[in-house]
Amino acid sequence: MNLALLMQAGQSPLPTLLLFGGMAALFYFLLIRPQNKARKAMEERLSKLKAGDEVLLSGGLYATIDRVEDKNIYLKLGSTLVKARRNAVVAMANEAAPEQN
């Protein structure tokens, strides 16, 4: 509804504004904030990767890090050395994998 129409009808726009404000706050606290916290935690985990760490990849494979570069990591899968993006790491092997939505 248009604000001018509400004022002409003699109704206060306050309940409508409170409703939209409450919905925005609910949206922020239930969706945006938890997603930002999870993203920051994952970025922190990825920045601490080092050679010798055992990791779980997004494809479900466990691998050991051979060396770490800026955006890529080199992984040992058995006797094979493979190159992967750093963000392919889902979790460290000794911790539980994060729950996917």
Contacts in CASP RR format, 6 or more apart in sequence:
PFRMAT RR
TARGET T0000
AUTHOR 0000-0000-0000
METHOD contacts of the structure
MODEL  1
MNLALLMQAGQSPLPTLLLFGGMAALFYFLLIRPQNKARKAMEERLSKLK
AGDEVLLSGGLYATIDRVEDKNIYLKLGSTLVKARRNAVVAMANEAAPEQ
N
1 16 0 8 1.000
3 13 0 8 1.000
6 12 0 8 1.000
6 13 0 8 1.000
6 16 0 8 1.000
7 13 0 8 1.000
38 98 0 8 1.000
42 98 0 8 1.000
45 89 0 8 1.000
45 91 0 8 1.000
45 92 0 8 1.000
46 86 0 8 1.000
46 87 0 8 1.000
46 89 0 8 1.000
49 55 0 8 1.000
49 65 0 8 1.000
49 68 0 8 1.000
49 73 0 8 1.000
49 86 0 8 1.000
49 89 0 8 1.000
50 65 0 8 1.000
50 68 0 8 1.000
51 65 0 8 1.000
51 66 0 8 1.000
51 67 0 8 1.000
51 68 0 8 1.000
52 64 0 8 1.000
52 65 0 8 1.000
52 66 0 8 1.000
53 64 0 8 1.000
53 65 0 8 1.000
53 92 0 8 1.000
53 93 0 8 1.000
54 62 0 8 1.000
54 63 0 8 1.000
54 64 0 8 1.000
54 65 0 8 1.000
54 92 0 8 1.000
54 93 0 8 1.000
54 94 0 8 1.000
55 62 0 8 1.000
55 63 0 8 1.000
55 64 0 8 1.000
55 65 0 8 1.000
55 75 0 8 1.000
55 89 0 8 1.000
55 90 0 8 1.000
55 91 0 8 1.000
55 92 0 8 1.000
55 93 0 8 1.000
56 62 0 8 1.000
56 89 0 8 1.000
56 90 0 8 1.000
56 91 0 8 1.000
56 92 0 8 1.000
56 93 0 8 1.000
56 97 0 8 1.000
57 63 0 8 1.000
57 75 0 8 1.000
57 84 0 8 1.000
57 88 0 8 1.000
57 89 0 8 1.000
57 90 0 8 1.000
58 88 0 8 1.000
58 89 0 8 1.000
58 90 0 8 1.000
59 88 0 8 1.000
60 90 0 8 1.000
61 77 0 8 1.000
62 93 0 8 1.000
63 75 0 8 1.000
63 76 0 8 1.000
63 77 0 8 1.000
63 82 0 8 1.000
64 75 0 8 1.000
64 76 0 8 1.000
65 73 0 8 1.000
65 74 0 8 1.000
65 75 0 8 1.000
65 76 0 8 1.000
66 73 0 8 1.000
66 74 0 8 1.000
66 75 0 8 1.000
66 76 0 8 1.000
66 81 0 8 1.000
67 73 0 8 1.000
67 74 0 8 1.000
68 74 0 8 1.000
68 86 0 8 1.000
71 85 0 8 1.000
71 86 0 8 1.000
72 83 0 8 1.000
72 84 0 8 1.000
72 85 0 8 1.000
72 86 0 8 1.000
73 83 0 8 1.000
73 84 0 8 1.000
73 85 0 8 1.000
73 86 0 8 1.000
73 88 0 8 1.000
73 89 0 8 1.000
74 81 0 8 1.000
74 82 0 8 1.000
74 83 0 8 1.000
74 84 0 8 1.000
75 81 0 8 1.000
75 82 0 8 1.000
75 83 0 8 1.000
75 84 0 8 1.000
90 97 0 8 1.000
90 98 0 8 1.000
91 97 0 8 1.000
91 98 0 8 1.000
END
